[in-house]
Amino acid sequence: MAPVTGRRVLPADTQALPGVSFVVPVYNKAPHIPRVLAQIKAQQGDFPRQFVFLDDGSTDGSLDIVRAETEGWENLVIEHQANAGSAAATNAAIALADQPYLKFVDADDLLTDRATLVLLRALSDSDACLIYGGVQRFAATENPQLQGPSDQTHVERIDEPLLAALKNSLFNPTQFLARTDAVREVGGCDERVVHSQEYGLTLRLARKWAFLKLDETVAWLPEDSTGRLSTNEGRQLQRVTRAVAYFLADYPDLPNSVKSYACKRLAGRAWKYARRRGGEGTVGRWFWRNLAAQLNFLRDHAAFADECVAAFESAEGRPVGEQAPNY
């Protein structure tokens, strides 16, 4: 597991803070947008801010709602494009950002009132590339507690986050804030994984820099996620697997221990899914592929990772509620 060094209290709020670009890709989130925008506007703190909304071909009036609800906002950019997926939409928004820090927000998630301020204070006092906080879920009938985080929250530094990121997805977009120059240096999101903003970007950043982790909740996610990719377990796992396969192919100089660990994780998921959902018996193709990975019998890790994508083919026939998943 990646080493974690030191826990520290946030620095005192005694110096001017750098600016933040709020980056919000939007696709068919009409029912959620007014509340999401209200929380973005309500972000506390004395720091410069820019608001970038990128509509990715919404068909439910989301773009019109964004325009109406943000009328009069300063430093506002609203663009739209034909539907190209969340990764492309996020990258297009990143290209429009003009502040040194990026606060990503999914267009159905709610930021807590002090989320950006607390994340920004911690990250701007560090050489890490990003910081993320905790998340909770709420039902449509609930009014989540949107105060905080507090000034007393602690921050953990993860000096080598890559293994942790390969083990599990660490956060969704609304949970983290990142340095703009770092995100651009690694090329932003991987658009080859069409419906994925953060995972490929997380891996790219984790290869080069430390992460910070905040102890408290910074975002609330709706339990009603109809149409989202995450409602289809197979497609979600397929997306993660494909992102790792591209990552291993893009960076062949990764330590062999890292590549081996990544393939063990992918093969284990593929075997479990094939048994639970794919109709494979206890001892079948994915049992043997998993065994080969666990025993380090692999020669080409990137090719093996790409092969693991096929374990989730049965997921393609399972509906996610929309022709194109929401994000």
N, C-alpha and C positions, 0 to 999 in steps of 0.2 A: 504494500500500500504506500501511496505517496507520503513522504514525511511532512509533518505539520510542525511548524516552529512557532513558539510563543503565542500567548494570548495577550491582548492589550486593550486598554480602554481607548475610546475615540479621542483624538486630539482636541484640545480646547478650541472653541469657535472664536478665534481672535484674529484671524487673517482673512483677507478677501479670497473668495472662492472663485475658481475658474468656471467657465460657462458650460452648459449642457444642451445638446440637441436631443429632443424627444423624437424618437424614430418609431413611427406607427404604420406598419403595413395593414391595409384594410381589405377584407374580402367578405362580403355578405354578412355583416355584423349589425345590421340596422337596429335590432331591439336593444343591443348593449351599448351602442355608441354614446348616447347622451350622458350616461353615468360614467363611462370611461373617460370622456372628455372633462367632465366636472372634476374628477379626481386628478387628472393631469393639470388642469388649471389651478387646483387647490394646493399644489405642491408648495410646501413652506420652504423658506430659505432665501437669502439675499445673494443670488448668483445670476449671471446673464443666462438667458434661455432662448432657444429657437424651437419651433414646432414644425416637424416634417411629417405630413400624412401622404402616403402613397396608396391610392386606390388601384387594386389589381383586377380591374374589370368587373366590379360588383354589379349584380343584376337586381338587387333588392332596394335600391335607393340609398345605400350607405354613403355614397359620395355627396349626394345632396344634403344629407343630414350633417356630415362633417362640415360642409361649407356653411350651413345655416348656424350650427352650434358654435362655430369658431369666429363668427363675424365680429370684427373689432379687435381680434387678438393681434398683438405685435409680433414681429419676427416669425411670420407664419408662411409656410410653403405647403401648398396642396397640389399634387400632381396625380394623374391617372394614366393607366396603360392597359393594353389588352392583357387578358389573364395569362400570366406566365409562371405562376407559382410563388409561394411565400419567400423562397430564397432570392429569386430575381427581384421581387418587390422590395425586400429588405435592402438588397444591394443598391437598388435605384435610390432608395431613401438615404442610405449612407452617403452616396455620392453628392447629395444635396446638403448634407450637414456642414455647418460652418463653425461649430464649437469644438473645443478640445476633448469633450467627453460625450458619450452616446448613452442615452437611457432608452432602452428598447421597451416597447409596450405592445402586447397583444391586444387587439381591439375588442376583447370581451373581458379583460382582466382589470381589476381595480388596484391601483397603487394606494398604499397607506399615505397619510398626510405628509409624513416626514421621511418617506422612503428615499427620495432622491437626495435630500439634504444630508442624511446620515451616511448613505453610500458614498456620496461625493466627498464628504469630509474625510472619510477613512481612506479612500483610494487616492485622493490628491496628496495625501501625506505619505504615500508609499511608492515603491518602484514596481509594484505588481501591475498587471495589465487589466485586470477586472476584479470586481467584487460582486458577490451575490448574497442574498438573504433568503429567509424562509418564506414558505407559502402556506396558506390555508384555503379550504374550499367552502363555498357557501351555496345554499339553496336559493331558488328564485324568490322565495317568500321571506328570506332572512335579510336583516340589515347588519352586515358585518362590522366589526369594530375597526375603524379605519384610522385610529390614532397611532402615533408612534412611527418608527422605533424610538426608544428613549436614548438620552445622552449617555446612559450607563451601560449600554449594550457592549458586548465584547466582540473583538475581531480576531479570527484565527488566520494565520498565514499558511498557505499550502505551497511550499517551495517547488515541489515537483508534482504538479496536478495531473499529468498525463495518464498514469495508471488508474487514478480515481475516475477520470473521465471515460476511460475505456471500460471500466467495470460497470458503471451506470451513468445515465444522463444526470448531470449535477443540478440542472436548473432549466426553467423555461425562460423565454425571452424577457418577460416582465420582472423576473427576479434579479436581473443583473444590470450593472453599469460598467462601461468599458472605455478605455482610452481610444480616441478616434484614430490616432496615428498607428496604434497597434493593430486595430481591426483592418485598416487599409493596407498595412504592410503585409499581412498574411492573405490578402485578397478577398476579405469578407466571407460571406456565406458560399457554400459549394452549390452552385446552381445545377450541377448534374443530379443532385438529390432535390428534385423539384419542390416538394412540399416539406421543406425542412429549413427553418431559419438558423437555429442555434447550434445543432450538434456538430456539423462539420466545422463551423467556426470555432466552437469550443475546443475541438481537437487541435486545430491549427494554432490557436493561442496557447494551449497547454503545452505544446511542444517547445515553446520559446520562453515563456515567462511564468512567474508565480501568480497564484490567485489569492484573493482574500475571501473569507466567509464571515458573514454577519450572523449573530445568534438569533436575532428576532425576525418576526414576520414583516415582509415588505410588500406583499401582494396577496390579494384574494382572487381565486379562480372560481368561476361558476361551475356548479356540479352538472348543470344541464349543458352538455357539450355535444348536442346532436349535430352530426355532420362533420365533426372534427376527426382528423386522422387517428387521434388517440383512442377513439371508440372502437377501432378495429385493431385488436392485438397483433394480428399477423402482419398487417401493413406497417404498423408501428415498428415491429421488430425487423421487418424487411428494410425499412428506411434506415434504421440504425446500422444494420449490417452492411448495407450498400455504402453508407457514409464511411464506415471503417475500412471497407475494401478500397475505396478511392484514396483514403488517407494513407494506407500502407503502400499503395502503388505510387503515390506522389512523393513519398519520403522513404525511398529504399535504404537510406543510410541510418534509419532508426536502429537502436540497439536490438540485437536478436532477442534479448529477454523481453523487450516491449512487444515485438511482433509476435512472439510465441504466446505471451499473455493474452494479447488481443484475439488470436485465433482460438485459444482455449475458451474464452468467453463466448465467442461467436458460435463455436461448434457445440458447446453445451446448450445454448439457447436453441440452436437448430434441432438438436436431438430431442429436447423436451417438447418443442412445438410439434415436431413430426409425430411424436407419440400421442400428444393430447389432441391435436387438431388435424394432422395430416393423414391419419389412418395407418401409420407405420407400426409394425409390431415392435416388441421389446428389443429384438436383435434384427436390425435392418440396416439400410445404407447409412443412416445418420448415426447409428450406434458405432459403426466402424469408423466413420469419419471423425466422430468425437474422440474415440479411443486413440486414433492416430495423432490428433492434436494434443491430447493430454500426455501422450508419451513422447512428444516432440519429434515425431517422425515426418515433419513437413519440410519440404525443400523450398517451395515458393509460397510464402505467407500471403502475399497479395492475391495470388491466383486462388488459394484456398479460401480466403475471405470472400472473394467474388463468387466462388462455388456455393458458399453457405447461403447466399441470397435465394437460391433455388428452393431451399427448405420451406420457404413461406409462400410458394406459388399458390397454394390452396386459398390463401387469403384474398387473392385477386377476385374471387367469385363472391366474396362476402361484402354486403353493402356497408357503406359508411354514412349513408343518409343524403349525400349530395354527389353529383357527377364529379365535381372537384371539391376536395375537402376544404373546410373552413380553416382559418388560422388567425 
